[in-house]
Amino acid sequence: MSVVKATVIGAGLAGLSAAIGLVRAGVKVRLVDAAPRAGGRCRSYYDAPLGQVIDNGNHFVFSGNQAVQRYCATIGSQAMLHGPDHATFAFHDLRDDARWTLAVNDGPLPLWMLDPKRRAPGTTLAGHLALARLALVTGGKRTIGDMVPTRGAMWERVIEPMMLAVLNCPPEQGSARLAGRFLRESFVRGGKACRTMVALPTLDAALIDPALAWLARHGVKVEFSSRLREMGFDGDRVAALDFGKGPEPVEGEAVILAVPPWVAGALVPGLTVPDRFCAIVNAHFAVPPPPGAPMITALLGAKSQWVVCHADRISVTISGADDLVDQDREALARQIWGEVTRALGLGAAPLPAWQVVKEKRATFAATPDQDARRPGTRTHWRNLLLAGDWTQTDLPATIEGALRSGETAAGQIIRRSALRVAAGQEKV
Ligand SMILES: Cc1cc2nc3c(=O)[nH]c(=O)nc-3n(C[C@H](O)[C@H](O)[C@H](O)COP(=O)(O)OP(=O)(O)OC[C@H]3O[C@@H](n4cnc5c(N)ncnc54)[C@H](O)[C@@H]3O)c2cc1C
């Protein structure tokens, strides 16, 4: 029997997860990426103005993210995901200087909702039923705004900031189905499943480099700077891949396309993909945070949304940031730094060395209409599968979704090849 082979196009998290899944099942993998590096939208780089290696943006995962746990366990980087022992979320409303900590109890019974000291000020137990309503949504094309009141403390201090971070689009327009799925996989399972984790010291160190090292140990070296430009089709199969040097025949192997949606849409005839995206802006400041500052603080009444304290820098995330993409970077850095100094009690500390990273197409806009445009893993072509946070994972565009999509695509190849081997055939 010849060895089953697969080509994975794209070495972002979806492609890495697919490649690892395939290699673990004994499939011979070729992994290719257009960029000179892996990681795609989840990456780190040396930033000269800061004199540090930084992430393109803060990336949060939850302790209950099962695919993240599986992936990190395989590549040996579980210890690099850091978070609090319990699910606590520090908030600071700059409008009235109110500070509070949302403290979700560990177990699945939501006792924290009963205790005003564990909730956002001004919210009530009855108000929290809105979260329960959202958590029950499993389908349909309703928006969050269709499901819950979009005014008042519950909205402004809980649902809006949470769903903006999770869906990366105006929360009232966000898909209630995706919000529901997120809630069922996190808060509904209790605090144990929704501790916010950050990859330290960097995304590359925790999520990318160990994956590349694992693949190298298993004989897979990524072919970088190799952009797939065209695919040739023959009947119900992909027959050729063209990386700019002419068509290379695809013989009896499977192809996983783990590229962004706009690339997949251009390469695959007739493929419907999400076509509306939202920006995320991150500002980084090369200054150590003050002692005792929470690792993550959510800011309200400010441009800044999440202030993350790393050992040697402070990084601020702003989701749904389309209106900031064209703004002057220095003016943005100054405004955000002003908010950081207030949040962390830094007084009139001068603006340190800074960087502003604008990711224009950070994720697809997680609205019902865009969600409906997400294709599944399979395509019309028998040997072509799709992966990526934008495929239909039933989750918003997240690391968890990207990793799961890679697992699913790999799983399909493995299952199909097992069936074919059982039937006495060899090709996938
Ligand atoms: C600033 C920012 C903050 C984020 N914050 C969070 C967060 O807090 N939590 C969270 O869970 N998620 C977050 N995300 C989303 C997360 O980064 C993505 O869901 C995830 O990285 C997507 O991985 P992917 O493999 O699906 O796609 P990508 O990372 O886009 O990977 C696609 C790969 O395909 C390659 N490629 C493109 N075209 C070609 C071609 N023609 N040929 C070969 N290769 C090609 C690219 O170079 C890239 O490496 C954030 C994203 C951004 C940008």
The ligand as a MOL file (V3000), in Angstrom:
LIG
                    3D

  0  0  0     0  0            999 V3000
M  V30 BEGIN CTAB
M  V30 COUNTS 53 58 0 0 0
M  V30 BEGIN ATOM
M  V30 1 C -5.3040 41.3520 15.9360 0
M  V30 2 C -6.0330 40.0620 16.1060 0
M  V30 3 C -6.4830 39.6950 17.3660 0
M  V30 4 C -7.1440 38.4750 17.5320 0
M  V30 5 N -7.5410 38.1170 18.7840 0
M  V30 6 C -8.0430 36.8720 18.9870 0
M  V30 7 C -8.3190 36.4360 20.3070 0
M  V30 8 O -8.1650 37.1650 21.2800 0
M  V30 9 N -8.7750 35.1610 20.4700 0
M  V30 10 C -8.9700 34.3220 19.4090 0
M  V30 11 O -9.3520 33.1620 19.6250 0
M  V30 12 N -8.7340 34.7330 18.1330 0
M  V30 13 C -8.2730 35.9840 17.9100 0
M  V30 14 N -8.0040 36.3950 16.6330 0
M  V30 15 C -8.3480 35.5070 15.5120 0
M  V30 16 C -7.2570 34.4690 15.2610 0
M  V30 17 O -6.0140 35.0950 15.0500 0
M  V30 18 C -7.6420 33.7000 14.0140 0
M  V30 19 O -8.9070 33.0850 14.2370 0
M  V30 20 C -6.6760 32.5970 13.6120 0
M  V30 21 O -5.3410 32.9920 13.6990 0
M  V30 22 C -7.0120 32.1870 12.1720 0
M  V30 23 O -6.1530 31.1540 11.7400 0
M  V30 24 P -6.3280 30.5420 10.2900 0
M  V30 25 O -5.2940 29.5080 10.1300 0
M  V30 26 O -7.7520 30.1840 10.0900 0
M  V30 27 O -6.0600 31.7440 9.2670 0
M  V30 28 P -4.7440 32.6040 8.9790 0
M  V30 29 O -4.0540 32.8970 10.2500 0
M  V30 30 O -5.2070 33.7750 8.1730 0
M  V30 31 O -3.8080 31.6550 8.1050 0
M  V30 32 C -3.8710 31.5800 6.7080 0
M  V30 33 C -2.4710 31.2890 6.1700 0
M  V30 34 O -2.5750 31.1400 4.7470 0
M  V30 35 C -1.4580 31.7430 4.1520 0
M  V30 36 N -1.8070 32.0480 2.7530 0
M  V30 37 C -2.6110 33.0300 2.2840 0
M  V30 38 N -2.7130 32.9510 0.9510 0
M  V30 39 C -1.9590 31.8880 0.5530 0
M  V30 40 C -1.6860 31.3050 -0.7000 0
M  V30 41 N -2.2280 31.7680 -1.8460 0
M  V30 42 N -0.8270 30.2450 -0.7520 0
M  V30 43 C -0.2630 29.7430 0.3870 0
M  V30 44 N -0.5180 30.2740 1.6080 0
M  V30 45 C -1.3640 31.3320 1.6990 0
M  V30 46 C -1.1850 32.9640 5.0170 0
M  V30 47 O 0.1440 33.4320 4.8500 0
M  V30 48 C -1.4830 32.4300 6.4140 0
M  V30 49 O -0.3320 31.9200 7.0340 0
M  V30 50 C -7.3890 37.6350 16.4200 0
M  V30 51 C -6.9500 38.0180 15.1450 0
M  V30 52 C -6.2890 39.2100 14.9840 0
M  V30 53 C -5.8140 39.5970 13.6060 0
M  V30 END ATOM
M  V30 BEGIN BOND
M  V30 1 1 1 2
M  V30 2 1 2 3
M  V30 3 2 2 52
M  V30 4 2 3 4
M  V30 5 1 4 5
M  V30 6 1 4 50
M  V30 7 2 5 6
M  V30 8 1 6 7
M  V30 9 1 6 13
M  V30 10 2 7 8
M  V30 11 1 7 9
M  V30 12 1 9 10
M  V30 13 2 10 11
M  V30 14 1 10 12
M  V30 15 2 12 13
M  V30 16 1 13 14
M  V30 17 1 14 15
M  V30 18 1 14 50
M  V30 19 1 15 16
M  V30 20 1 16 17
M  V30 21 1 16 18
M  V30 22 1 18 19
M  V30 23 1 18 20
M  V30 24 1 20 21
M  V30 25 1 20 22
M  V30 26 1 22 23
M  V30 27 1 23 24
M  V30 28 2 24 25
M  V30 29 1 24 26
M  V30 30 1 24 27
M  V30 31 1 27 28
M  V30 32 2 28 29
M  V30 33 1 28 30
M  V30 34 1 28 31
M  V30 35 1 31 32
M  V30 36 1 32 33
M  V30 37 1 33 34
M  V30 38 1 33 48
M  V30 39 1 34 35
M  V30 40 1 35 36
M  V30 41 1 35 46
M  V30 42 1 36 37
M  V30 43 1 36 45
M  V30 44 2 37 38
M  V30 45 1 38 39
M  V30 46 1 39 40
M  V30 47 2 39 45
M  V30 48 1 40 41
M  V30 49 2 40 42
M  V30 50 1 42 43
M  V30 51 2 43 44
M  V30 52 1 44 45
M  V30 53 1 46 47
M  V30 54 1 46 48
M  V30 55 1 48 49
M  V30 56 2 50 51
M  V30 57 1 51 52
M  V30 58 1 52 53
M  V30 END BOND
M  V30 END CTAB
M  END
